[in-house]
């Protein structure tokens, strides 16, 4: 008969992403919520403060784009951990496709936003300095790019919603510990059973 101290928890530790990948994931997630909220509120701002909020939306968008480039660079240099066996091949392939589309959208949407912002005749105001491209407002350019920027943002919101639902499904229905791979706090060490 085994002694109580020799029986370990049957769930081995989950391979996790490294701290940089986890930090970039969650910082980008928070910034997307902020930039998305500001974008959705675009039409409800008073005229007197609208330029301030649009500039803030643009600066957050630039931050998202910069961090996404850094995240992609980091991911190519530091591959993600192997998928958990409990997740299954179909789930892994679907997750790969959704993540690839998320990366593309988070990379492209800010670029289209930059074109829209500049062709509105605006300057990026960083507080200590401004970056003004000296472009005059041109409705023929900013109208279609603003529409594309918005439609792609809605697609991004849907994919993020599906991503969150899938993570919750893994956590609470499948209980396959997949969320532990990207969760900021490390999971508890396996405990000895009494």
C-alpha positions in Angstrom: 0.0 0.0 0.0 1.3 3.5 -0.9 1.9 6.0 1.8 -0.2 9.2 1.6 2.9 11.2 0.8 3.7 9.1 -2.3 0.4 9.6 -4.1 0.7 12.7 -6.4 -2.0 14.7 -8.0 -2.8 12.9 -11.4 -2.8 16.3 -13.2 0.8 17.1 -14.3 1.8 20.7 -14.6 0.7 22.5 -17.8 3.4 23.8 -20.2 3.0 27.6 -20.0 3.9 30.5 -22.3 6.8 32.5 -21.0 6.3 35.7 -19.0 7.0 38.0 -21.9 4.3 36.3 -24.1 1.8 36.3 -21.3 2.5 40.0 -20.5 2.2 41.0 -24.1 -1.0 39.0 -24.5 -2.8 40.7 -21.6 -1.5 44.2 -22.2 -2.7 44.0 -25.9 -6.0 42.6 -24.6 -6.5 45.6 -22.2 -5.5 48.1 -24.9 -7.9 46.6 -27.4 -10.7 46.9 -24.9 -9.7 50.6 -24.4 -9.3 51.4 -28.1 -12.4 49.5 -29.0 -14.5 51.3 -26.3 -13.2 54.7 -27.5 -14.0 53.7 -31.1 -17.5 52.7 -30.3 -18.1 55.9 -28.4 -16.8 58.0 -31.3 -20.1 59.5 -32.3 -21.2 60.3 -28.7 -18.4 62.6 -27.8 -19.2 66.3 -27.5 -17.8 68.4 -30.4 -15.6 70.3 -27.9 -13.7 67.2 -26.8 -14.0 65.1 -29.9 -10.4 65.8 -31.1 -8.9 64.8 -27.8 -10.8 61.5 -27.7 -10.0 60.7 -31.3 -6.3 61.4 -30.7 -6.4 59.2 -27.6 -8.1 56.4 -29.7 -5.3 56.8 -32.3 -2.5 56.7 -29.7 -3.9 53.5 -28.1 -4.3 52.1 -31.6 -0.6 52.9 -32.3 0.3 51.2 -29.0 -1.7 48.1 -30.0 0.0 47.9 -33.4 3.5 48.4 -31.8 2.9 45.7 -29.2 1.5 43.3 -31.7 4.6 43.7 -33.9 6.7 43.0 -30.8 4.5 40.0 -29.9 4.8 38.5 -33.3 8.6 39.0 -33.3 8.7 37.4 -29.8 6.5 34.5 -30.9 8.7 33.7 -33.9 11.8 33.6 -31.6 10.0 31.8 -28.8 7.6 29.1 -30.1 4.5 28.5 -28.0 4.3 25.4 -25.7 3.0 22.2 -27.3 -0.7 21.8 -27.2 -2.2 19.9 -24.3 -3.2 16.3 -25.3 -6.7 16.9 -23.8 -7.4 19.7 -26.2 -7.5 17.5 -29.4 -6.3 18.1 -32.9 -9.4 19.7 -34.3 -9.5 22.2 -31.4 -5.8 23.0 -32.0 -6.3 23.6 -35.7 -9.3 25.8 -35.2 -7.5 27.8 -32.5 -4.6 28.2 -34.8 -6.8 29.6 -37.6 -8.6 32.0 -35.2 -5.4 33.2 -33.7 -3.9 33.8 -37.2 -6.9 35.9 -38.2 -6.7 37.8 -34.9 -3.1 38.6 -35.5 -3.8 39.8 -39.1 -6.7 42.0 -37.9 -4.8 43.5 -35.0 -2.0 44.2 -37.4 -4.1 45.7 -40.3 -6.8 47.6 -38.4 -4.5 50.2 -36.9 -2.7 50.7 -40.2 -6.0 51.5 -41.8 -6.8 53.7 -38.8 -3.6 55.6 -39.3 -4.5 56.3 -43.0 -7.9 57.5 -41.9 -6.5 59.7 -39.1 -3.9 61.3 -41.4 -6.3 61.9 -44.3 -8.7 63.6 -41.9 -6.0 66.2 -41.7 -5.1 65.4 -38.1 -1.8 65.4 -36.3 -0.8 62.8 -33.7 -0.5 64.6 -30.4 1.8 62.8 -28.0 1.6 65.5 -25.4 5.3 66.6 -25.4 5.4 66.7 -29.2 3.1 66.4 -32.3 3.6 64.5 -35.5 1.9 66.3 -38.3 2.2 65.0 -41.9 0.8 68.2 -43.3 -2.0 66.3 -45.2 -5.2 68.2 -45.9 -8.5 66.5 -45.1 -9.7 64.5 -48.0 -13.1 62.9 -47.7 -12.5 60.7 -50.8 -9.8 58.9 -48.8 -10.9 59.0 -45.2 -14.5 58.0 -45.8 -13.9 54.6 -47.3 -10.9 53.9 -45.0 -12.9 54.9 -41.9 -15.7 52.4 -43.0 -13.2 49.6 -43.6 -11.5 50.4 -40.3 -14.9 50.1 -38.5 -16.1 47.0 -40.3 -12.8 45.2 -39.6 -13.0 46.3 -35.9 -16.5 44.7 -35.7 -15.1 41.4 -37.1 -12.3 41.6 -34.6 -14.8 42.1 -31.8 -16.7 39.0 -32.9 -13.5 36.9 -33.1 -12.4 38.1 -29.7 -15.8 37.2 -28.3 -15.4 33.7 -29.8 -11.9 33.5 -28.4 -13.1 34.4 -24.9 -16.0 31.9 -25.1 -13.7 29.2 -26.3 -11.3 29.9 -23.3 -14.2 29.8 -20.9 -15.5 26.5 -22.5 -12.1 25.0 -22.0 -11.9 26.2 -18.5 -15.4 25.3 -17.2 -16.8 22.6 -19.5 -13.8 20.6 -20.8 -11.7 21.4 -17.7 -8.6 20.7 -19.7 -6.5 23.4 -18.0 -5.8 25.2 -21.4 -6.3 28.7 -19.8 -3.4 28.0 -17.4 -1.0 28.3 -20.4 -1.7 32.0 -20.8 -3.1 33.0 -17.4 -0.9 35.6 -15.6 -0.7 33.8 -12.3 1.1 30.5 -12.2 -1.0 27.5 -11.3 -0.5 25.9 -7.9 2.1 23.1 -7.7 0.7 19.6 -7.6 -0.2 18.7 -4.0 0.3 15.5 -2.2 -3.0 13.7 -1.5 -3.7 12.9 2.2 
